[in-house]
Amino acid sequence: MAGRLGTAKAFVALTEWIAASGVPGGAELRAPQWRDFNFRQSPEGVARFAEIFREFCRTRGKEELYREGQARQIAVAPVNSIADLVHDVQLKANSYFQPQFDAGLGKNVVFPGPPYRMSRTPARRRGAAPRPGEHNELLRGEPPSVQGGTEAGAGPG
């Protein structure tokens, strides 16, 4: 982001961080050509930056890259797995994941909560996630059948 869509300030902050880290090739990013947006976008510039950046990232975890990048005002964010999110300190502190009883499974399962909290209009979970096909009739604008599914013999419309 810093090199392609970000500001020149963000790119300078990123390249200074990389250069100061001592990663092989990092000091090269201080050369004047790297301040030229067109050079950074050239196939040569993109390929070389990718090599250096890959080496820089190799010895750092995504949490370190995220926290330090944010501290340096570089637009950077991790690509998290489900496990990363479930164990995220901030999400835990905000009780983002909530247990919900799922009658179909007969047990509690964990669901994500609302991404925000508003005091006057708090979000409320209405129940478990629907089963496959559970709301097909509603979505098609049909009155619900007695069985709660499609009627016998009726195929897709």
Biotite code that builds the C-alpha atoms (Angstrom):
import biotite.structure as struc

atoms = struc.array([
    struc.Atom([0.000, 0.000, 0.000], chain_id="A", res_id=1, res_name="MET", atom_name="CA", element="C"),
    struc.Atom([2.685, 2.475, 0.953], chain_id="A", res_id=2, res_name="ALA", atom_name="CA", element="C"),
    struc.Atom([4.479, 2.144, -2.379], chain_id="A", res_id=3, res_name="GLY", atom_name="CA", element="C"),
    struc.Atom([1.467, 1.954, -4.672], chain_id="A", res_id=4, res_name="ARG", atom_name="CA", element="C"),
    struc.Atom([-1.542, 3.683, -3.175], chain_id="A", res_id=5, res_name="LEU", atom_name="CA", element="C"),
    struc.Atom([-0.203, 5.315, -0.046], chain_id="A", res_id=6, res_name="GLY", atom_name="CA", element="C"),
    struc.Atom([1.418, 8.654, 0.456], chain_id="A", res_id=7, res_name="THR", atom_name="CA", element="C"),
    struc.Atom([5.065, 9.432, -0.225], chain_id="A", res_id=8, res_name="ALA", atom_name="CA", element="C"),
    struc.Atom([5.399, 9.930, 3.542], chain_id="A", res_id=9, res_name="LYS", atom_name="CA", element="C"),
    struc.Atom([4.208, 6.367, 4.174], chain_id="A", res_id=10, res_name="ALA", atom_name="CA", element="C"),
    struc.Atom([6.597, 4.969, 1.581], chain_id="A", res_id=11, res_name="PHE", atom_name="CA", element="C"),
    struc.Atom([9.528, 6.872, 3.096], chain_id="A", res_id=12, res_name="VAL", atom_name="CA", element="C"),
    struc.Atom([8.567, 5.609, 6.569], chain_id="A", res_id=13, res_name="ALA", atom_name="CA", element="C"),
    struc.Atom([8.404, 2.046, 5.265], chain_id="A", res_id=14, res_name="LEU", atom_name="CA", element="C"),
    struc.Atom([11.709, 2.190, 3.399], chain_id="A", res_id=15, res_name="THR", atom_name="CA", element="C"),
    struc.Atom([13.456, 3.818, 6.369], chain_id="A", res_id=16, res_name="GLU", atom_name="CA", element="C"),
    struc.Atom([12.148, 1.063, 8.635], chain_id="A", res_id=17, res_name="TRP", atom_name="CA", element="C"),
    struc.Atom([13.383, -1.599, 6.217], chain_id="A", res_id=18, res_name="ILE", atom_name="CA", element="C"),
    struc.Atom([16.761, 0.100, 5.706], chain_id="A", res_id=19, res_name="ALA", atom_name="CA", element="C"),
    struc.Atom([17.288, 0.576, 9.449], chain_id="A", res_id=20, res_name="ALA", atom_name="CA", element="C"),
    struc.Atom([16.513, -3.103, 10.062], chain_id="A", res_id=21, res_name="SER", atom_name="CA", element="C"),
    struc.Atom([19.710, -4.186, 8.328], chain_id="A", res_id=22, res_name="GLY", atom_name="CA", element="C"),
    struc.Atom([17.904, -6.573, 5.990], chain_id="A", res_id=23, res_name="VAL", atom_name="CA", element="C"),
    struc.Atom([19.983, -7.405, 2.900], chain_id="A", res_id=24, res_name="PRO", atom_name="CA", element="C"),
    struc.Atom([19.242, -4.815, 0.219], chain_id="A", res_id=25, res_name="GLY", atom_name="CA", element="C"),
    struc.Atom([17.369, -2.586, 2.635], chain_id="A", res_id=26, res_name="GLY", atom_name="CA", element="C"),
    struc.Atom([19.848, 0.278, 2.422], chain_id="A", res_id=27, res_name="ALA", atom_name="CA", element="C"),
    struc.Atom([19.307, 0.300, -1.350], chain_id="A", res_id=28, res_name="GLU", atom_name="CA", element="C"),
    struc.Atom([15.809, 1.679, -0.696], chain_id="A", res_id=29, res_name="LEU", atom_name="CA", element="C"),
    struc.Atom([17.384, 4.988, 0.382], chain_id="A", res_id=30, res_name="ARG", atom_name="CA", element="C"),
    struc.Atom([18.584, 5.629, -3.205], chain_id="A", res_id=31, res_name="ALA", atom_name="CA", element="C"),
    struc.Atom([16.865, 8.569, -4.974], chain_id="A", res_id=32, res_name="PRO", atom_name="CA", element="C"),
    struc.Atom([15.222, 6.337, -7.601], chain_id="A", res_id=33, res_name="GLN", atom_name="CA", element="C"),
    struc.Atom([12.914, 4.913, -4.907], chain_id="A", res_id=34, res_name="TRP", atom_name="CA", element="C"),
    struc.Atom([11.350, 8.359, -4.362], chain_id="A", res_id=35, res_name="ARG", atom_name="CA", element="C"),
    struc.Atom([10.159, 8.284, -7.984], chain_id="A", res_id=36, res_name="ASP", atom_name="CA", element="C"),
    struc.Atom([6.636, 6.849, -8.133], chain_id="A", res_id=37, res_name="PHE", atom_name="CA", element="C"),
    struc.Atom([7.116, 5.726, -11.748], chain_id="A", res_id=38, res_name="ASN", atom_name="CA", element="C"),
    struc.Atom([10.232, 3.736, -10.849], chain_id="A", res_id=39, res_name="PHE", atom_name="CA", element="C"),
    struc.Atom([8.397, 2.061, -7.950], chain_id="A", res_id=40, res_name="ARG", atom_name="CA", element="C"),
    struc.Atom([5.664, 1.016, -10.391], chain_id="A", res_id=41, res_name="GLN", atom_name="CA", element="C"),
    struc.Atom([8.054, -0.307, -13.029], chain_id="A", res_id=42, res_name="SER", atom_name="CA", element="C"),
    struc.Atom([8.434, -4.096, -13.322], chain_id="A", res_id=43, res_name="PRO", atom_name="CA", element="C"),
    struc.Atom([12.045, -3.736, -12.144], chain_id="A", res_id=44, res_name="GLU", atom_name="CA", element="C"),
    struc.Atom([11.070, -1.629, -9.117], chain_id="A", res_id=45, res_name="GLY", atom_name="CA", element="C"),
    struc.Atom([8.157, -3.878, -8.147], chain_id="A", res_id=46, res_name="VAL", atom_name="CA", element="C"),
    struc.Atom([10.279, -7.032, -8.419], chain_id="A", res_id=47, res_name="ALA", atom_name="CA", element="C"),
    struc.Atom([13.215, -5.615, -6.452], chain_id="A", res_id=48, res_name="ARG", atom_name="CA", element="C"),
    struc.Atom([11.021, -4.158, -3.728], chain_id="A", res_id=49, res_name="PHE", atom_name="CA", element="C"),
    struc.Atom([9.206, -7.495, -3.419], chain_id="A", res_id=50, res_name="ALA", atom_name="CA", element="C"),
    struc.Atom([12.546, -9.297, -2.906], chain_id="A", res_id=51, res_name="GLU", atom_name="CA", element="C"),
    struc.Atom([13.670, -6.890, -0.199], chain_id="A", res_id=52, res_name="ILE", atom_name="CA", element="C"),
    struc.Atom([10.273, -6.716, 1.490], chain_id="A", res_id=53, res_name="PHE", atom_name="CA", element="C"),
    struc.Atom([9.915, -10.509, 1.502], chain_id="A", res_id=54, res_name="ARG", atom_name="CA", element="C"),
    struc.Atom([13.296, -10.782, 3.265], chain_id="A", res_id=55, res_name="GLU", atom_name="CA", element="C"),
    struc.Atom([12.274, -8.055, 5.723], chain_id="A", res_id=56, res_name="PHE", atom_name="CA", element="C"),
    struc.Atom([9.037, -9.879, 6.573], chain_id="A", res_id=57, res_name="CYS", atom_name="CA", element="C"),
    struc.Atom([10.632, -13.317, 6.807], chain_id="A", res_id=58, res_name="ARG", atom_name="CA", element="C"),
    struc.Atom([11.853, -12.790, 10.386], chain_id="A", res_id=59, res_name="THR", atom_name="CA", element="C"),
    struc.Atom([8.863, -10.830, 11.679], chain_id="A", res_id=60, res_name="ARG", atom_name="CA", element="C"),
    struc.Atom([5.422, -12.003, 12.663], chain_id="A", res_id=61, res_name="GLY", atom_name="CA", element="C"),
    struc.Atom([2.337, -10.326, 11.286], chain_id="A", res_id=62, res_name="LYS", atom_name="CA", element="C"),
    struc.Atom([1.482, -8.914, 14.717], chain_id="A", res_id=63, res_name="GLU", atom_name="CA", element="C"),
    struc.Atom([4.876, -7.185, 14.914], chain_id="A", res_id=64, res_name="GLU", atom_name="CA", element="C"),
    struc.Atom([4.557, -5.877, 11.363], chain_id="A", res_id=65, res_name="LEU", atom_name="CA", element="C"),
    struc.Atom([1.070, -4.588, 12.097], chain_id="A", res_id=66, res_name="TYR", atom_name="CA", element="C"),
    struc.Atom([1.866, -2.881, 15.415], chain_id="A", res_id=67, res_name="ARG", atom_name="CA", element="C"),
    struc.Atom([5.137, -1.344, 14.257], chain_id="A", res_id=68, res_name="GLU", atom_name="CA", element="C"),
    struc.Atom([3.651, -0.298, 10.906], chain_id="A", res_id=69, res_name="GLY", atom_name="CA", element="C"),
    struc.Atom([0.750, 1.406, 12.647], chain_id="A", res_id=70, res_name="GLN", atom_name="CA", element="C"),
    struc.Atom([3.167, 3.181, 15.007], chain_id="A", res_id=71, res_name="ALA", atom_name="CA", element="C"),
    struc.Atom([5.019, 4.493, 11.941], chain_id="A", res_id=72, res_name="ARG", atom_name="CA", element="C"),
    struc.Atom([1.744, 5.607, 10.246], chain_id="A", res_id=73, res_name="GLN", atom_name="CA", element="C"),
    struc.Atom([2.036, 3.000, 7.500], chain_id="A", res_id=74, res_name="ILE", atom_name="CA", element="C"),
    struc.Atom([-1.242, 1.570, 6.217], chain_id="A", res_id=75, res_name="ALA", atom_name="CA", element="C"),
    struc.Atom([-0.660, -2.080, 7.008], chain_id="A", res_id=76, res_name="VAL", atom_name="CA", element="C"),
    struc.Atom([-2.930, -4.775, 8.353], chain_id="A", res_id=77, res_name="ALA", atom_name="CA", element="C"),
    struc.Atom([-2.573, -8.519, 8.742], chain_id="A", res_id=78, res_name="PRO", atom_name="CA", element="C"),
    struc.Atom([-4.491, -11.084, 6.740], chain_id="A", res_id=79, res_name="VAL", atom_name="CA", element="C"),
    struc.Atom([-5.850, -13.079, 9.651], chain_id="A", res_id=80, res_name="ASN", atom_name="CA", element="C"),
    struc.Atom([-6.975, -16.669, 9.844], chain_id="A", res_id=81, res_name="SER", atom_name="CA", element="C"),
    struc.Atom([-10.022, -17.645, 11.892], chain_id="A", res_id=82, res_name="ILE", atom_name="CA", element="C"),
    struc.Atom([-7.655, -18.815, 14.656], chain_id="A", res_id=83, res_name="ALA", atom_name="CA", element="C"),
    struc.Atom([-5.903, -15.424, 14.622], chain_id="A", res_id=84, res_name="ASP", atom_name="CA", element="C"),
    struc.Atom([-9.229, -13.652, 15.084], chain_id="A", res_id=85, res_name="LEU", atom_name="CA", element="C"),
    struc.Atom([-10.463, -15.949, 17.843], chain_id="A", res_id=86, res_name="VAL", atom_name="CA", element="C"),
    struc.Atom([-7.247, -15.359, 19.807], chain_id="A", res_id=87, res_name="HIS", atom_name="CA", element="C"),
    struc.Atom([-6.966, -11.618, 19.067], chain_id="A", res_id=88, res_name="ASP", atom_name="CA", element="C"),
    struc.Atom([-6.378, -9.684, 22.300], chain_id="A", res_id=89, res_name="VAL", atom_name="CA", element="C"),
    struc.Atom([-8.505, -6.701, 21.226], chain_id="A", res_id=90, res_name="GLN", atom_name="CA", element="C"),
    struc.Atom([-11.467, -8.841, 20.145], chain_id="A", res_id=91, res_name="LEU", atom_name="CA", element="C"),
    struc.Atom([-11.278, -10.817, 23.394], chain_id="A", res_id=92, res_name="LYS", atom_name="CA", element="C"),
    struc.Atom([-11.130, -7.637, 25.468], chain_id="A", res_id=93, res_name="ALA", atom_name="CA", element="C"),
    struc.Atom([-14.289, -6.405, 23.728], chain_id="A", res_id=94, res_name="ASN", atom_name="CA", element="C"),
    struc.Atom([-16.089, -9.765, 24.066], chain_id="A", res_id=95, res_name="SER", atom_name="CA", element="C"),
    struc.Atom([-16.573, -9.774, 20.309], chain_id="A", res_id=96, res_name="TYR", atom_name="CA", element="C"),
    struc.Atom([-17.162, -13.524, 20.023], chain_id="A", res_id=97, res_name="PHE", atom_name="CA", element="C"),
    struc.Atom([-20.274, -14.701, 21.830], chain_id="A", res_id=98, res_name="GLN", atom_name="CA", element="C"),
    struc.Atom([-21.592, -18.196, 22.574], chain_id="A", res_id=99, res_name="PRO", atom_name="CA", element="C"),
    struc.Atom([-25.040, -18.929, 21.173], chain_id="A", res_id=100, res_name="GLN", atom_name="CA", element="C"),
    struc.Atom([-27.047, -22.119, 21.629], chain_id="A", res_id=101, res_name="PHE", atom_name="CA", element="C"),
    struc.Atom([-27.713, -23.808, 18.298], chain_id="A", res_id=102, res_name="ASP", atom_name="CA", element="C"),
    struc.Atom([-30.756, -26.087, 18.615], chain_id="A", res_id=103, res_name="ALA", atom_name="CA", element="C"),
    struc.Atom([-29.896, -27.923, 15.394], chain_id="A", res_id=104, res_name="GLY", atom_name="CA", element="C"),
    struc.Atom([-26.499, -28.877, 16.750], chain_id="A", res_id=105, res_name="LEU", atom_name="CA", element="C"),
    struc.Atom([-27.686, -29.177, 20.342], chain_id="A", res_id=106, res_name="GLY", atom_name="CA", element="C"),
    struc.Atom([-24.773, -27.185, 21.713], chain_id="A", res_id=107, res_name="LYS", atom_name="CA", element="C"),
    struc.Atom([-23.295, -23.736, 22.107], chain_id="A", res_id=108, res_name="ASN", atom_name="CA", element="C"),
    struc.Atom([-21.330, -22.400, 19.174], chain_id="A", res_id=109, res_name="VAL", atom_name="CA", element="C"),
    struc.Atom([-19.365, -19.178, 18.975], chain_id="A", res_id=110, res_name="VAL", atom_name="CA", element="C"),
    struc.Atom([-20.576, -16.384, 16.715], chain_id="A", res_id=111, res_name="PHE", atom_name="CA", element="C"),
    struc.Atom([-19.016, -13.004, 15.960], chain_id="A", res_id=112, res_name="PRO", atom_name="CA", element="C"),
    struc.Atom([-20.752, -10.062, 17.539], chain_id="A", res_id=113, res_name="GLY", atom_name="CA", element="C"),
    struc.Atom([-21.519, -6.679, 16.024], chain_id="A", res_id=114, res_name="PRO", atom_name="CA", element="C"),
    struc.Atom([-18.493, -4.738, 14.788], chain_id="A", res_id=115, res_name="PRO", atom_name="CA", element="C"),
    struc.Atom([-19.583, -1.697, 16.814], chain_id="A", res_id=116, res_name="TYR", atom_name="CA", element="C"),
    struc.Atom([-21.536, -0.894, 19.958], chain_id="A", res_id=117, res_name="ARG", atom_name="CA", element="C"),
    struc.Atom([-24.069, 1.885, 20.261], chain_id="A", res_id=118, res_name="MET", atom_name="CA", element="C"),
    struc.Atom([-25.610, 2.702, 23.634], chain_id="A", res_id=119, res_name="SER", atom_name="CA", element="C"),
    struc.Atom([-29.041, 3.807, 22.376], chain_id="A", res_id=120, res_name="ARG", atom_name="CA", element="C"),
    struc.Atom([-29.508, 1.208, 19.672], chain_id="A", res_id=121, res_name="THR", atom_name="CA", element="C"),
    struc.Atom([-27.563, -1.880, 20.698], chain_id="A", res_id=122, res_name="PRO", atom_name="CA", element="C"),
    struc.Atom([-27.358, -4.730, 18.217], chain_id="A", res_id=123, res_name="ALA", atom_name="CA", element="C"),
    struc.Atom([-29.119, -7.927, 19.242], chain_id="A", res_id=124, res_name="ARG", atom_name="CA", element="C"),
    struc.Atom([-28.624, -11.415, 17.911], chain_id="A", res_id=125, res_name="ARG", atom_name="CA", element="C"),
    struc.Atom([-31.931, -12.972, 16.934], chain_id="A", res_id=126, res_name="ARG", atom_name="CA", element="C"),
    struc.Atom([-30.856, -16.610, 17.024], chain_id="A", res_id=127, res_name="GLY", atom_name="CA", element="C"),
    struc.Atom([-28.668, -19.144, 15.358], chain_id="A", res_id=128, res_name="ALA", atom_name="CA", element="C"),
    struc.Atom([-27.650, -18.896, 11.731], chain_id="A", res_id=129, res_name="ALA", atom_name="CA", element="C"),
    struc.Atom([-30.264, -20.328, 9.353], chain_id="A", res_id=130, res_name="PRO", atom_name="CA", element="C"),
    struc.Atom([-29.871, -23.853, 8.017], chain_id="A", res_id=131, res_name="ARG", atom_name="CA", element="C"),
    struc.Atom([-29.298, -24.309, 4.271], chain_id="A", res_id=132, res_name="PRO", atom_name="CA", element="C"),
    struc.Atom([-32.579, -23.673, 2.510], chain_id="A", res_id=133, res_name="GLY", atom_name="CA", element="C"),
    struc.Atom([-34.395, -22.574, 5.674], chain_id="A", res_id=134, res_name="GLU", atom_name="CA", element="C"),
    struc.Atom([-35.475, -19.225, 4.214], chain_id="A", res_id=135, res_name="HIS", atom_name="CA", element="C"),
    struc.Atom([-35.883, -20.195, 0.568], chain_id="A", res_id=136, res_name="ASN", atom_name="CA", element="C"),
    struc.Atom([-39.655, -19.669, 0.580], chain_id="A", res_id=137, res_name="GLU", atom_name="CA", element="C"),
    struc.Atom([-39.316, -16.276, 2.193], chain_id="A", res_id=138, res_name="LEU", atom_name="CA", element="C"),
    struc.Atom([-36.684, -15.236, -0.327], chain_id="A", res_id=139, res_name="LEU", atom_name="CA", element="C"),
    struc.Atom([-38.884, -16.367, -3.202], chain_id="A", res_id=140, res_name="ARG", atom_name="CA", element="C"),
    struc.Atom([-41.830, -14.442, -1.740], chain_id="A", res_id=141, res_name="GLY", atom_name="CA", element="C"),
    struc.Atom([-43.858, -17.601, -1.110], chain_id="A", res_id=142, res_name="GLU", atom_name="CA", element="C"),
    struc.Atom([-45.967, -18.245, 1.968], chain_id="A", res_id=143, res_name="PRO", atom_name="CA", element="C"),
    struc.Atom([-44.242, -20.721, 4.314], chain_id="A", res_id=144, res_name="PRO", atom_name="CA", element="C"),
    struc.Atom([-45.334, -24.336, 3.913], chain_id="A", res_id=145, res_name="SER", atom_name="CA", element="C"),
    struc.Atom([-46.514, -26.405, 6.841], chain_id="A", res_id=146, res_name="VAL", atom_name="CA", element="C"),
    struc.Atom([-43.313, -28.486, 6.878], chain_id="A", res_id=147, res_name="GLN", atom_name="CA", element="C"),
    struc.Atom([-41.078, -25.418, 6.719], chain_id="A", res_id=148, res_name="GLY", atom_name="CA", element="C"),
    struc.Atom([-39.484, -26.609, 3.490], chain_id="A", res_id=149, res_name="GLY", atom_name="CA", element="C"),
    struc.Atom([-40.539, -26.967, -0.115], chain_id="A", res_id=150, res_name="THR", atom_name="CA", element="C"),
    struc.Atom([-43.690, -28.924, -0.803], chain_id="A", res_id=151, res_name="GLU", atom_name="CA", element="C"),
    struc.Atom([-43.431, -32.536, -1.940], chain_id="A", res_id=152, res_name="ALA", atom_name="CA", element="C"),
    struc.Atom([-42.864, -32.836, -5.641], chain_id="A", res_id=153, res_name="GLY", atom_name="CA", element="C"),
    struc.Atom([-42.127, -29.162, -6.125], chain_id="A", res_id=154, res_name="ALA", atom_name="CA", element="C"),
    struc.Atom([-38.867, -28.562, -7.886], chain_id="A", res_id=155, res_name="GLY", atom_name="CA", element="C"),
    struc.Atom([-36.886, -25.391, -8.197], chain_id="A", res_id=156, res_name="PRO", atom_name="CA", element="C"),
    struc.Atom([-38.926, -22.619, -9.750], chain_id="A", res_id=157, res_name="GLY", atom_name="CA", element="C"),
])
